[in-house]
Amino acid sequence: MAEAARLAPQRRALILDIVRRDGAVRVADLVEQLGVSDMTVRRDLDVLARSGALSKVHGGAIRASDTTGDEPPFETKAGLESRAKAAVAEAASALVKPGSVVAISGGTTSYAVAARLRDVPGLTVVTNSLPVAELLRPRGAEPGANPTLLLTGGAPTKSASLVGPLADQAIRTLQVDLLVIGAHGVSERAGATTPNLAEAQTNRALIECATQVAVVADHTKWGVVGLSRFIGLSEIDYFVSDDGLDAEARGVLSDSVGRLILGTTQP
């Protein structure tokens, strides 16, 4: 116990050094580098977050100076919970049918789904995500080699999503078969939420134009509540997460959403 207490300040100093240098750090990486348990790392992050030295995000932490009312930047979130996001994306991509029209929201989990749709024949993709648009923009000369891409207008957020009145107006003229939409957090009481009010409004416009809605969120999003709700659990046709989701959450979601789908996390 004395040894653990003596080492705790050293661990936390090292964590701070990494966060200040790289801007972000994953819990899994700290477990490997420090040779301690996942629980020990999370306790250290809790202590540092309470002191204001850093800010916790899903699966890790970022510099305190990077936090605003919005979510962290796309680049910061992209490396967090990569295995879980891959499992979610693999499961969600199976919902997309050839020849359909699919809307894909901003966010790193939605981006992971989009990466698996490039070879779906006859697909049309509507998105307000700049990274998704760059990922799917036509590169081949052969017709049908890439999905047909429609990018909404709007003002970019820190997380590279186009939001606001221009985006909302464009989206409301469309009808899509399936919406794949990410979330900052999901809870039984609040449903799916985001800390960005403009993004929540644009998300609602996407939901209104979709025949079916698939919310994609890894297990770390459960129990997190952002400032603004954009959809309740009972309105979700598919909730796609990974097998790290705990039993209580699985029970709530199974009773509330149309269908709960859990992707398998690969070693």
Disulfide bonds with the S-S distance in Angstrom:
none
